[in-house]
């Protein structure tokens, strides 16, 4: 028997399993983006391993002869000619309650030095939003603790409400107030704050504020710093959405804040231009609308058949000199269910929060308000709109009839009552009483500088001697006519104590 026959006899009954690794070669490295040749069967959004550089990449461009990959980390060790391997895994991150109270990067790795995160499960970063049939109408409110927002621009569970305005007008403060205010809510949503391209010092202050207020126990912070690679800034909002979706799909409520999507658009523009995607308007790639729409469409209130969970999104957009007609602002306005617009003119007049009621809108409206707030806030928007028109008119004339003067004086006091400092959210039941006082309390005779005193005295009196009113609003979700009469009597008593002479 020759050697070949002997070898064949030895191989009989043996099964040989061979596994081929598909590899590619680096042909170009530019600013955190790598182009590879080979990798014929690679899929979009698949992870690629650069073994020599000990770093992963994410496939974003599939071309005829090459693949565009964004590096998830430091790209300086990647050189031309280096070998890259397919992992055959879609990019996924850890999710679950183990992330609550933690600060993580967009890859789900801890940044707070509190040890490893043992995840409940892993979910892919890119997921389709629920279909129309899988959704149900927004009907339950998310109380922000900000009187002006809860009364005039209510936010509901499953809604997408844009916070838009110039730099340093208090956009982040509205979002943080909302997170802090959830501590007092009955059906508290889990919160995710995505710091996208923010300064490290700002995020450190913000985390210490959340810890001080006891809000970190139900909050996860996803942080991509301003000096992180563009890939991290681009991926951070998707990571926040995926973490929130875990709660939504498990019949619970979640709230995610994207701070801010302008910086995500900048990062995507940077990556796209290196990938040689054709730029369109203002040098943004044509799919920048799709970038934000596929992110924000994931926010939804699910139907009872799907468990009834919800994911609420508060995206933040920074404008230049109040220009909401810019490319990115108009994109996101058209995707969301309303916007809270912060006006620099009102900010300079020390109106806090500096919300422009005329430009701000909630497309969900009173469907996201409880019965007591509907009762008291119905007239508020009309009164404010009338006041703003008459105030502009009164700048050009001194001769005003008594009724016009009364409307202007009432409007000034409503505006004063709606004023609120940052990081000072107010419980829902107290908001109802204060707004009722502004609309029905006939405060025109009270000097403007005493309005805040009246607000404080009214809440103290109700808390000490009429606690049943607060309990009725909170527990029964009703503000009865008898309770309204009691509040009006308290206001009359306080007014009598103050006297009616102006200072």
QUIQUISUL-V127826 format. One record per residue. RES is the residue in one small letter. PHI is phi in degrees with one decimal (NA if undefined). PSI is psi in radians with two decimals (999 if undefined). BURIAL is 1 if it has 16 or more other ideal C-beta (glycine too) atoms within 10 Angstrom, else 0. Layout:
BEGIN
res->RES phi->PHI psi->PSI burial->BURIAL
res->RES phi->PHI psi->PSI burial->BURIAL
END
This chain:
BEGIN
res->x phi->NA psi->2.20 burial->0
res->x phi->-75.2 psi->3.02 burial->0
res->x phi->-62.3 psi->-0.65 burial->0
res->x phi->-64.4 psi->-0.75 burial->0
res->x phi->-63.8 psi->-0.71 burial->0
res->x phi->-59.6 psi->-0.77 burial->0
res->x phi->-63.1 psi->-0.71 burial->0
res->x phi->-64.2 psi->-0.71 burial->0
res->x phi->-63.4 psi->-0.70 burial->0
res->x phi->-66.0 psi->-0.59 burial->0
res->x phi->-80.2 psi->-0.24 burial->0
res->x phi->-60.5 psi->2.35 burial->0
res->x phi->82.7 psi->-0.17 burial->0
res->x phi->-96.0 psi->2.38 burial->0
res->x phi->-106.3 psi->2.15 burial->0
res->x phi->-99.8 psi->2.16 burial->0
res->x phi->-108.7 psi->2.18 burial->0
res->x phi->-115.8 psi->2.41 burial->0
res->x phi->-122.8 psi->2.16 burial->0
res->x phi->-94.5 psi->2.34 burial->0
res->x phi->-97.0 psi->2.26 burial->0
res->x phi->-91.2 psi->2.15 burial->0
res->x phi->-123.4 psi->2.80 burial->0
res->x phi->-134.7 psi->3.01 burial->1
res->x phi->-122.5 psi->2.40 burial->0
res->x phi->-71.3 psi->2.18 burial->1
res->x phi->-111.2 psi->-0.25 burial->1
res->x phi->-161.1 psi->2.42 burial->0
res->x phi->-128.3 psi->2.18 burial->1
res->x phi->-144.6 psi->2.08 burial->0
res->x phi->42.4 psi->0.92 burial->0
res->x phi->80.4 psi->0.09 burial->1
res->x phi->-120.7 psi->2.31 burial->1
res->x phi->-118.7 psi->2.46 burial->1
res->x phi->-108.9 psi->2.32 burial->1
res->x phi->-120.4 psi->2.50 burial->1
res->x phi->-99.9 psi->2.80 burial->0
res->x phi->86.7 psi->-2.59 burial->1
res->x phi->48.9 psi->0.95 burial->1
res->x phi->-60.5 psi->-0.63 burial->0
res->x phi->-103.1 psi->0.21 burial->0
res->x phi->-64.5 psi->2.62 burial->1
res->x phi->-110.3 psi->2.71 burial->0
res->x phi->-64.8 psi->2.46 burial->0
res->x phi->67.1 psi->0.37 burial->0
res->x phi->-87.4 psi->2.61 burial->1
res->x phi->-83.3 psi->2.40 burial->1
res->x phi->-117.3 psi->2.43 burial->1
res->x phi->-106.7 psi->2.21 burial->1
res->x phi->-102.8 psi->1.60 burial->1
res->x phi->-61.2 psi->-0.78 burial->0
res->x phi->-63.8 psi->-0.61 burial->0
res->x phi->-90.9 psi->-0.12 burial->1
res->x phi->54.7 psi->0.87 burial->0
res->x phi->-147.4 psi->2.70 burial->1
res->x phi->-104.9 psi->2.77 burial->1
res->x phi->-130.7 psi->2.84 burial->1
res->x phi->-123.5 psi->2.18 burial->1
res->x phi->-74.2 psi->2.17 burial->1
res->x phi->-122.4 psi->-0.40 burial->1
res->x phi->-127.1 psi->2.18 burial->1
res->x phi->-111.7 psi->1.87 burial->0
res->x phi->-110.6 psi->3.12 burial->0
res->x phi->-64.5 psi->-0.78 burial->0
res->x phi->-117.4 psi->-0.11 burial->0
res->x phi->-146.3 psi->2.93 burial->1
res->x phi->-125.5 psi->2.34 burial->1
res->x phi->-94.6 psi->2.17 burial->1
res->x phi->-126.4 psi->2.30 burial->1
res->x phi->-96.1 psi->2.34 burial->1
res->x phi->-83.3 psi->2.28 burial->1
res->x phi->-93.0 psi->1.28 burial->1
res->x phi->139.9 psi->-2.66 burial->1
res->x phi->-78.9 psi->2.24 burial->0
res->x phi->-102.9 psi->0.02 burial->1
res->x phi->-67.9 psi->-0.41 burial->0
res->x phi->-86.2 psi->-0.10 burial->0
res->x phi->-86.8 psi->2.19 burial->1
res->x phi->-120.3 psi->2.76 burial->0
res->x phi->-61.6 psi->2.44 burial->0
res->x phi->92.0 psi->-0.19 burial->0
res->x phi->-68.8 psi->2.59 burial->1
res->x phi->-90.8 psi->2.39 burial->0
res->x phi->-122.3 psi->2.46 burial->1
res->x phi->-114.8 psi->2.57 burial->0
res->x phi->-73.0 psi->2.48 burial->1
res->x phi->-102.0 psi->-0.28 burial->0
res->x phi->60.4 psi->0.45 burial->0
res->x phi->-120.5 psi->2.38 burial->0
res->x phi->-77.9 psi->2.51 burial->1
res->x phi->-62.4 psi->2.07 burial->1
res->x phi->-129.5 psi->2.73 burial->1
res->x phi->-130.0 psi->2.74 burial->1
res->x phi->-70.2 psi->2.49 burial->1
res->x phi->-135.2 psi->2.93 burial->1
res->x phi->125.2 psi->3.12 burial->1
res->x phi->-70.6 psi->-0.28 burial->0
res->x phi->-67.3 psi->-0.26 burial->0
res->x phi->-87.2 psi->-0.19 burial->1
res->x phi->-65.2 psi->2.38 burial->1
res->x phi->80.7 psi->0.10 burial->1
res->x phi->-112.9 psi->2.75 burial->1
res->x phi->-113.4 psi->2.13 burial->1
res->x phi->-127.5 psi->2.81 burial->1
res->x phi->-89.0 psi->3.06 burial->1
res->x phi->-62.9 psi->-0.23 burial->1
res->x phi->-93.2 psi->0.05 burial->1
res->x phi->83.5 psi->0.22 burial->1
res->x phi->-88.8 psi->2.44 burial->0
res->x phi->-67.9 psi->2.48 burial->0
res->x phi->-117.4 psi->-0.03 burial->0
res->x phi->-98.5 psi->0.01 burial->0
res->x phi->70.1 psi->0.36 burial->0
res->x phi->-99.5 psi->0.30 burial->0
res->x phi->94.4 psi->3.11 burial->0
res->x phi->-68.6 psi->2.61 burial->0
res->x phi->-98.9 psi->2.14 burial->1
res->x phi->-94.5 psi->1.78 burial->0
res->x phi->-77.1 psi->2.58 burial->1
res->x phi->-68.7 psi->-0.70 burial->0
res->x phi->-164.9 psi->3.04 burial->0
res->x phi->-115.7 psi->2.41 burial->0
res->x phi->-125.8 psi->2.53 burial->1
res->x phi->-65.4 psi->2.57 burial->0
res->x phi->-69.5 psi->-0.68 burial->1
res->x phi->-96.8 psi->2.00 burial->1
res->x phi->-136.0 psi->2.60 burial->0
res->x phi->-73.3 psi->2.50 burial->0
res->x phi->-70.6 psi->2.77 burial->1
res->x phi->-61.7 psi->2.59 burial->1
res->x phi->-74.7 psi->2.97 burial->0
res->x phi->-59.3 psi->-0.70 burial->0
res->x phi->-66.9 psi->-0.52 burial->0
res->x phi->-81.7 psi->-0.11 burial->0
res->x phi->-99.9 psi->2.81 burial->1
res->x phi->-131.8 psi->2.79 burial->1
res->x phi->-61.4 psi->2.61 burial->0
res->x phi->-72.2 psi->2.20 burial->1
res->x phi->-138.2 psi->-0.34 burial->0
res->x phi->-106.0 psi->2.43 burial->1
res->x phi->-83.3 psi->2.69 burial->1
res->x phi->-110.8 psi->1.92 burial->1
res->x phi->-78.6 psi->2.24 burial->1
res->x phi->-87.3 psi->-0.35 burial->1
res->x phi->82.3 psi->0.03 burial->1
res->x phi->-103.4 psi->2.05 burial->1
res->x phi->-54.8 psi->-0.80 burial->1
res->x phi->-63.6 psi->-0.68 burial->1
res->x phi->-72.5 psi->-0.87 burial->1
res->x phi->-65.1 psi->-0.51 burial->1
res->x phi->-86.6 psi->-0.71 burial->1
res->x phi->-108.6 psi->-0.56 burial->1
res->x phi->-130.8 psi->1.10 burial->1
res->x phi->-63.0 psi->2.57 burial->1
res->x phi->-112.9 psi->2.30 burial->1
res->x phi->-109.3 psi->2.80 burial->1
res->x phi->-68.5 psi->2.12 burial->1
res->x phi->101.1 psi->-0.04 burial->1
res->x phi->-85.5 psi->2.83 burial->1
res->x phi->-121.5 psi->1.83 burial->1
res->x phi->-113.5 psi->2.05 burial->1
res->x phi->-79.4 psi->2.38 burial->1
res->x phi->-109.5 psi->2.03 burial->1
res->x phi->-133.6 psi->2.49 burial->1
res->x phi->165.6 psi->3.04 burial->1
res->x phi->-68.3 psi->3.03 burial->1
res->x phi->-65.5 psi->2.52 burial->0
res->x phi->62.2 psi->0.64 burial->0
res->x phi->-107.2 psi->-0.05 burial->1
res->x phi->103.8 psi->0.45 burial->1
res->x phi->-66.2 psi->-0.85 burial->1
res->x phi->-63.1 psi->-0.62 burial->1
res->x phi->-60.3 psi->-0.68 burial->1
res->x phi->-62.7 psi->-0.78 burial->1
res->x phi->-65.1 psi->-0.74 burial->1
res->x phi->-68.9 psi->-0.69 burial->1
res->x phi->-56.7 psi->-0.74 burial->1
res->x phi->-62.8 psi->-0.76 burial->1
res->x phi->-63.9 psi->-0.80 burial->1
res->x phi->-62.8 psi->-0.68 burial->1
res->x phi->-66.6 psi->-0.38 burial->1
res->x phi->-66.9 psi->-0.31 burial->1
res->x phi->-59.7 psi->-0.57 burial->1
res->x phi->-92.8 psi->-0.06 burial->0
res->x phi->-82.6 psi->2.60 burial->0
res->x phi->-66.0 psi->-1.00 burial->0
res->x phi->-100.2 psi->1.37 burial->0
res->x phi->-73.0 psi->2.24 burial->0
res->x phi->-79.5 psi->2.65 burial->1
res->x phi->-76.0 psi->2.48 burial->1
res->x phi->-113.9 psi->2.48 burial->1
res->x phi->-127.5 psi->2.13 burial->1
res->x phi->-108.5 psi->2.06 burial->1
res->x phi->-100.8 psi->1.92 burial->1
res->x phi->-92.8 psi->1.82 burial->1
res->x phi->-108.5 psi->1.79 burial->1
res->x phi->73.5 psi->0.48 burial->1
res->x phi->-92.0 psi->2.82 burial->1
res->x phi->-69.8 psi->2.53 burial->0
res->x phi->-63.4 psi->-0.66 burial->0
res->x phi->-64.1 psi->-0.71 burial->0
res->x phi->-64.5 psi->-0.77 burial->0
res->x phi->-69.1 psi->-0.63 burial->1
res->x phi->-61.8 psi->-0.77 burial->0
res->x phi->-62.1 psi->-0.73 burial->0
res->x phi->-64.9 psi->-0.74 burial->1
res->x phi->-66.0 psi->-0.70 burial->1
res->x phi->-65.9 psi->-0.58 burial->0
res->x phi->-64.8 psi->-0.81 burial->1
res->x phi->-62.7 psi->-0.68 burial->1
res->x phi->-66.6 psi->-0.75 burial->0
res->x phi->-62.6 psi->-0.67 burial->0
res->x phi->-85.2 psi->-0.01 burial->1
res->x phi->74.4 psi->0.41 burial->0
res->x phi->-95.0 psi->-0.26 burial->1
res->x phi->-69.8 psi->-0.36 burial->1
res->x phi->-63.9 psi->-0.41 burial->0
res->x phi->-120.1 psi->0.35 burial->1
res->x phi->-127.0 psi->2.50 burial->1
res->x phi->-116.9 psi->2.34 burial->1
res->x phi->-107.5 psi->2.14 burial->1
res->x phi->-103.3 psi->2.12 burial->1
res->x phi->-124.3 psi->2.10 burial->1
res->x phi->-120.2 psi->1.91 burial->1
res->x phi->-71.6 psi->2.83 burial->1
res->x phi->-61.5 psi->-0.51 burial->0
res->x phi->-96.6 psi->0.14 burial->0
res->x phi->-75.1 psi->2.84 burial->1
res->x phi->-58.3 psi->2.64 burial->1
res->x phi->-57.1 psi->-0.53 burial->1
res->x phi->-61.2 psi->-0.66 burial->1
res->x phi->-67.5 psi->-0.74 burial->1
res->x phi->-64.7 psi->-0.66 burial->1
res->x phi->-67.1 psi->-0.68 burial->1
res->x phi->-85.7 psi->-0.39 burial->1
res->x phi->-53.4 psi->-0.85 burial->1
res->x phi->-61.5 psi->-0.63 burial->1
res->x phi->-65.1 psi->-0.64 burial->1
res->x phi->-62.8 psi->-0.78 burial->1
res->x phi->-60.6 psi->-0.73 burial->1
res->x phi->-64.3 psi->-0.71 burial->1
res->x phi->-65.4 psi->-0.73 burial->1
res->x phi->-62.7 psi->-0.73 burial->1
res->x phi->-66.7 psi->-0.63 burial->1
res->x phi->-64.7 psi->-0.51 burial->1
res->x phi->-57.5 psi->-0.80 burial->1
res->x phi->-69.5 psi->-0.75 burial->1
res->x phi->-57.6 psi->-0.77 burial->1
res->x phi->-77.5 psi->-0.17 burial->1
res->x phi->-106.6 psi->0.57 burial->0
res->x phi->65.3 psi->0.41 burial->0
res->x phi->-119.4 psi->3.06 burial->1
res->x phi->-106.8 psi->2.53 burial->1
res->x phi->-139.5 psi->2.63 burial->1
res->x phi->-127.2 psi->2.19 burial->1
res->x phi->-121.4 psi->2.31 burial->1
res->x phi->-109.1 psi->2.18 burial->1
res->x phi->-103.8 psi->1.84 burial->1
res->x phi->-121.1 psi->1.69 burial->1
res->x phi->-133.0 psi->2.82 burial->1
res->x phi->-78.0 psi->-0.26 burial->1
res->x phi->-61.1 psi->-0.76 burial->1
res->x phi->-70.1 psi->-0.56 burial->1
res->x phi->-64.8 psi->-0.71 burial->1
res->x phi->-64.1 psi->-0.68 burial->1
res->x phi->-61.9 psi->-0.78 burial->1
res->x phi->-63.6 psi->-0.73 burial->1
res->x phi->-66.8 psi->-0.64 burial->1
res->x phi->-62.9 psi->-0.77 burial->1
res->x phi->-60.6 psi->-0.83 burial->1
res->x phi->-64.0 psi->-0.78 burial->1
res->x phi->-65.4 psi->-0.69 burial->1
res->x phi->-67.5 psi->-0.61 burial->1
res->x phi->-69.9 psi->-0.61 burial->1
res->x phi->-75.9 psi->0.01 burial->1
res->x phi->62.7 psi->0.64 burial->0
res->x phi->-78.7 psi->2.43 burial->1
res->x phi->-66.6 psi->2.24 burial->0
res->x phi->-78.5 psi->2.61 burial->0
res->x phi->-118.6 psi->-2.14 burial->0
res->x phi->-66.1 psi->2.32 burial->0
res->x phi->52.1 psi->0.55 burial->0
res->x phi->66.7 psi->0.16 burial->0
res->x phi->-79.8 psi->2.56 burial->1
res->x phi->-67.5 psi->2.78 burial->1
res->x phi->-62.6 psi->-0.40 burial->0
res->x phi->-97.4 psi->0.35 burial->0
res->x phi->-69.4 psi->-0.49 burial->1
res->x phi->-65.5 psi->-0.76 burial->1
res->x phi->-64.2 psi->-0.59 burial->0
res->x phi->-55.3 psi->-0.87 burial->1
res->x phi->-81.4 psi->-0.57 burial->1
res->x phi->-69.6 psi->-0.73 burial->1
res->x phi->-70.8 psi->-0.41 burial->1
res->x phi->-74.6 psi->-0.86 burial->1
res->x phi->-78.1 psi->-0.40 burial->1
res->x phi->-67.7 psi->-0.24 burial->0
res->x phi->-76.6 psi->-0.28 burial->1
res->x phi->-77.2 psi->2.28 burial->1
res->x phi->-167.3 psi->2.74 burial->1
res->x phi->-100.9 psi->2.03 burial->1
res->x phi->-77.8 psi->2.68 burial->1
res->x phi->-70.2 psi->2.78 burial->0
res->x phi->-55.9 psi->-0.59 burial->0
res->x phi->-63.5 psi->-0.53 burial->0
res->x phi->-93.1 psi->0.10 burial->1
res->x phi->108.3 psi->-0.28 burial->0
res->x phi->74.6 psi->0.22 burial->1
res->x phi->-71.5 psi->2.97 burial->1
res->x phi->-144.8 psi->2.64 burial->1
res->x phi->-128.5 psi->2.03 burial->1
res->x phi->-102.1 psi->2.39 burial->1
res->x phi->-117.3 psi->2.30 burial->1
res->x phi->-118.5 psi->1.45 burial->1
res->x phi->-74.0 psi->2.54 burial->1
res->x phi->-115.8 psi->2.36 burial->1
res->x phi->-128.7 psi->2.33 burial->1
res->x phi->-96.4 psi->2.23 burial->1
res->x phi->-100.3 psi->2.86 burial->1
res->x phi->-107.0 psi->2.03 burial->0
res->x phi->53.7 psi->0.71 burial->0
res->x phi->70.1 psi->0.27 burial->1
res->x phi->-85.0 psi->1.67 burial->0
res->x phi->-86.2 psi->0.04 burial->1
res->x phi->-94.6 psi->0.16 burial->0
res->x phi->-67.6 psi->2.98 burial->1
res->x phi->-63.1 psi->-0.98 burial->0
res->x phi->-67.0 psi->-0.81 burial->1
res->x phi->-55.3 psi->-0.80 burial->1
res->x phi->-67.1 psi->-0.63 burial->0
res->x phi->-56.2 psi->-0.94 burial->1
res->x phi->-72.0 psi->-0.59 burial->1
res->x phi->-59.6 psi->-0.69 burial->1
res->x phi->-74.2 psi->-0.34 burial->0
res->x phi->-86.7 psi->-0.63 burial->1
res->x phi->-85.1 psi->3.01 burial->1
res->x phi->-99.3 psi->0.55 burial->1
res->x phi->136.9 psi->2.93 burial->1
res->x phi->-144.2 psi->2.59 burial->1
res->x phi->-106.0 psi->1.93 burial->1
res->x phi->-100.7 psi->2.14 burial->1
res->x phi->-97.7 psi->2.25 burial->1
res->x phi->-107.2 psi->2.25 burial->1
res->x phi->-67.3 psi->-0.54 burial->1
res->x phi->-63.9 psi->-0.78 burial->0
res->x phi->-67.4 psi->-0.61 burial->1
res->x phi->-63.4 psi->-0.70 burial->1
res->x phi->-67.6 psi->-0.46 burial->0
res->x phi->-84.2 psi->0.15 burial->0
res->x phi->64.0 psi->0.52 burial->0
res->x phi->-86.9 psi->1.96 burial->1
res->x phi->-120.0 psi->2.31 burial->1
res->x phi->-67.5 psi->2.63 burial->1
res->x phi->-83.9 psi->0.93 burial->1
res->x phi->-85.3 psi->2.25 burial->1
res->x phi->-86.9 psi->1.85 burial->1
res->x phi->-65.9 psi->-0.55 burial->1
res->x phi->-66.3 psi->-0.65 burial->0
res->x phi->-93.0 psi->-0.39 burial->0
res->x phi->-82.3 psi->2.56 burial->1
res->x phi->-155.6 psi->2.60 burial->1
res->x phi->-118.2 psi->2.09 burial->1
res->x phi->-77.8 psi->-0.09 burial->0
res->x phi->-90.1 psi->-0.59 burial->1
res->x phi->63.9 psi->-2.52 burial->0
res->x phi->-68.9 psi->-0.14 burial->0
res->x phi->-61.6 psi->-0.42 burial->1
res->x phi->-100.8 psi->0.43 burial->1
res->x phi->-122.6 psi->2.55 burial->1
res->x phi->-80.2 psi->2.85 burial->1
res->x phi->-54.9 psi->-0.79 burial->0
res->x phi->-59.7 psi->-0.70 burial->1
res->x phi->-70.1 psi->-0.65 burial->1
res->x phi->-58.9 psi->-0.72 burial->1
res->x phi->-61.2 psi->-0.78 burial->1
res->x phi->-91.0 psi->-0.45 burial->1
res->x phi->-93.2 psi->-0.10 burial->1
res->x phi->-55.2 psi->-0.78 burial->0
res->x phi->-85.5 psi->-0.24 burial->0
res->x phi->-61.6 psi->-0.82 burial->1
res->x phi->-64.4 psi->-0.71 burial->0
res->x phi->-63.5 psi->-0.80 burial->0
res->x phi->-60.1 psi->-0.75 burial->0
res->x phi->-67.0 psi->-0.71 burial->1
res->x phi->-63.8 psi->-0.77 burial->0
res->x phi->-60.3 psi->-0.78 burial->0
res->x phi->-60.7 psi->-0.80 burial->1
res->x phi->-63.3 psi->-0.68 burial->1
res->x phi->-64.8 psi->-0.84 burial->0
res->x phi->-67.8 psi->-0.59 burial->1
res->x phi->-63.5 psi->-0.74 burial->0
res->x phi->-63.3 psi->-0.73 burial->0
res->x phi->-64.5 psi->-0.70 burial->0
res->x phi->-68.0 psi->-0.29 burial->0
res->x phi->-67.0 psi->-0.38 burial->0
res->x phi->-101.8 psi->-0.07 burial->0
res->x phi->-147.7 psi->2.64 burial->0
res->x phi->-102.5 psi->-0.32 burial->0
res->x phi->-88.0 psi->1.81 burial->0
res->x phi->-123.7 psi->2.42 burial->0
res->x phi->-73.2 psi->2.78 burial->0
res->x phi->-55.4 psi->-0.68 burial->0
res->x phi->-65.3 psi->-0.70 burial->0
res->x phi->-65.2 psi->-0.76 burial->0
res->x phi->-58.8 psi->-0.73 burial->0
res->x phi->-63.4 psi->-0.74 burial->0
res->x phi->-62.9 psi->-0.73 burial->1
res->x phi->-66.0 psi->-0.76 burial->1
res->x phi->-63.7 psi->-0.70 burial->1
res->x phi->-64.4 psi->-0.75 burial->1
res->x phi->-60.6 psi->-0.72 burial->1
res->x phi->-61.1 psi->-0.67 burial->1
res->x phi->-75.2 psi->-0.60 burial->1
res->x phi->-63.9 psi->-0.76 burial->1
res->x phi->-61.1 psi->-0.69 burial->1
res->x phi->-66.7 psi->-0.68 burial->1
res->x phi->-67.8 psi->-0.56 burial->1
res->x phi->-79.9 psi->-0.17 burial->1
res->x phi->-67.0 psi->2.43 burial->0
res->x phi->-154.8 psi->2.35 burial->1
res->x phi->-75.3 psi->2.77 burial->0
res->x phi->-64.4 psi->2.68 burial->0
res->x phi->55.0 psi->0.62 burial->0
res->x phi->-136.8 psi->0.98 burial->0
res->x phi->-66.1 psi->2.60 burial->1
res->x phi->-112.2 psi->2.36 burial->1
res->x phi->-57.1 psi->2.60 burial->1
res->x phi->-55.2 psi->-0.77 burial->1
res->x phi->-65.1 psi->-0.58 burial->1
res->x phi->-74.1 psi->-0.63 burial->1
res->x phi->-57.5 psi->-0.76 burial->1
res->x phi->-58.8 psi->-0.80 burial->1
res->x phi->-66.2 psi->-0.74 burial->1
res->x phi->-66.1 psi->-0.75 burial->1
res->x phi->-68.3 psi->-0.66 burial->1
res->x phi->-59.8 psi->-0.74 burial->1
res->x phi->-63.0 psi->-0.72 burial->1
res->x phi->-65.0 psi->-0.69 burial->1
res->x phi->-83.2 psi->-0.66 burial->1
res->x phi->-115.8 psi->-0.04 burial->0
res->x phi->-83.9 psi->-0.02 burial->1
res->x phi->48.6 psi->1.13 burial->0
res->x phi->-93.7 psi->0.17 burial->1
res->x phi->-59.1 psi->-0.48 burial->0
res->x phi->-84.3 psi->-0.25 burial->0
res->x phi->-80.2 psi->2.26 burial->1
res->x phi->-58.3 psi->2.53 burial->1
res->x phi->-56.1 psi->-0.68 burial->0
res->x phi->-73.4 psi->-0.06 burial->0
res->x phi->-104.1 psi->-0.08 burial->1
res->x phi->-62.5 psi->-0.76 burial->1
res->x phi->-64.2 psi->-0.62 burial->0
res->x phi->-64.1 psi->-0.73 burial->0
res->x phi->-62.3 psi->-0.75 burial->1
res->x phi->-57.9 psi->-0.82 burial->1
res->x phi->-65.0 psi->-0.79 burial->0
res->x phi->-65.1 psi->-0.68 burial->1
res->x phi->-63.2 psi->-0.82 burial->1
res->x phi->-64.8 psi->-0.71 burial->1
res->x phi->-61.5 psi->-0.78 burial->0
res->x phi->-63.0 psi->-0.76 burial->0
res->x phi->-66.5 psi->-0.71 burial->1
res->x phi->-65.0 psi->-0.67 burial->0
res->x phi->-83.1 psi->-0.84 burial->0
res->x phi->-108.2 psi->-0.23 burial->0
res->x phi->-136.5 psi->0.88 burial->1
res->x phi->-61.9 psi->-0.43 burial->0
res->x phi->-63.0 psi->-0.47 burial->0
res->x phi->-67.0 psi->-0.82 burial->1
res->x phi->-62.6 psi->-0.73 burial->1
res->x phi->-63.7 psi->-0.69 burial->0
res->x phi->-63.8 psi->-0.74 burial->1
res->x phi->-66.6 psi->-0.74 burial->1
res->x phi->-76.1 psi->-0.83 burial->1
res->x phi->-85.7 psi->-0.85 burial->0
res->x phi->-87.8 psi->-0.18 burial->0
res->x phi->54.2 psi->0.84 burial->0
res->x phi->-145.5 psi->2.58 burial->0
res->x phi->-128.0 psi->1.54 burial->1
res->x phi->-69.6 psi->2.88 burial->0
res->x phi->-61.0 psi->-0.66 burial->0
res->x phi->-63.9 psi->-0.73 burial->0
res->x phi->-65.4 psi->-0.65 burial->1
res->x phi->-64.3 psi->-0.73 burial->1
res->x phi->-61.9 psi->-0.71 burial->0
res->x phi->-61.3 psi->-0.74 burial->1
res->x phi->-64.7 psi->-0.71 burial->1
res->x phi->-63.2 psi->-0.66 burial->0
res->x phi->-64.6 psi->-0.71 burial->0
res->x phi->-62.8 psi->-0.73 burial->1
res->x phi->-62.4 psi->-0.76 burial->1
res->x phi->-59.8 psi->-0.73 burial->0
res->x phi->-63.8 psi->-0.76 burial->0
res->x phi->-65.5 psi->-0.72 burial->1
res->x phi->-61.9 psi->-0.70 burial->1
res->x phi->-64.1 psi->-0.66 burial->0
res->x phi->-65.4 psi->-0.66 burial->0
res->x phi->-73.9 psi->-0.57 burial->0
res->x phi->81.8 psi->2.88 burial->0
res->x phi->-107.6 psi->0.06 burial->0
res->x phi->-78.0 psi->2.38 burial->0
res->x phi->-76.6 psi->2.60 burial->0
res->x phi->-73.9 psi->999 burial->0
END
